Amino acid sequence: MDREGRILKTVSERYRPARGQKYFMYGRMGPRQIWGPGLIPDLAERIAKGEYALPLYADLPGMPELERRAIWGLMIYNEGKCSIIYEIRKAGFDPDKDMLQLPVMPPEQYGRGPAWENVWTRQWREGAFGGGGGIVFDWT
C-alpha cells in the first residue's frame, strides 16, 4: 500500500513515490510526507482474527525474476547477511523454488517496519543482529 492506503498493483509502483511526493523513505518512519509503501496497516488485527496464520513467508518464487534477483542477490548480501545466505544455499535453499520464512513475532509487531526497528520481545529465539537459536531447515 502507498502512504494514502491505495493498493499497489504492480511491482514498479512499489518503487515510486505516491502522488504529490518528491521522494520517500522506507516504511512509516519520520513525517508522513516521506512515508514509503508498506504492508496493509491492519495486518496485526488480521493475524489476531485468524485471517492470516503465522508463520508468514516471503514468496520469492512468486516474484518477478528481476525483483527476486534484486532482493536475494543484492539487497540481502548488502545488509551483511552473506554468511547466512551461503549456509542456507549450501543446505539446498533455492530462491527460485523455495519460500523464505519470516521471523515469528507477536502479531502487533507485523507491518510496522523492519524487525530491528521494533521492540524486541523475550520469547524470540532469533533476532536480526543477535542470533541465539532458531529452527533448522533441511532444504533437500
Secondary structure as GFF3:
##gff-version 3
##sequence-region A 1 140
A	DSSP	three_ten_helix	12	15	.	.	.	ID=ss1
A	DSSP	three_ten_helix	32	34	.	.	.	ID=ss2
A	DSSP	alpha_helix	43	49	.	.	.	ID=ss3
A	DSSP	beta_strand	57	58	.	.	.	ID=ss4
A	DSSP	three_ten_helix	60	62	.	.	.	ID=ss5
A	DSSP	alpha_helix	65	70	.	.	.	ID=ss6
A	DSSP	pi_helix	71	75	.	.	.	ID=ss7
A	DSSP	alpha_helix	76	78	.	.	.	ID=ss8
A	DSSP	alpha_helix	82	90	.	.	.	ID=ss9
A	DSSP	beta_strand	100	101	.	.	.	ID=ss10
A	DSSP	three_ten_helix	107	109	.	.	.	ID=ss11
A	DSSP	three_ten_helix	115	117	.	.	.	ID=ss12
###
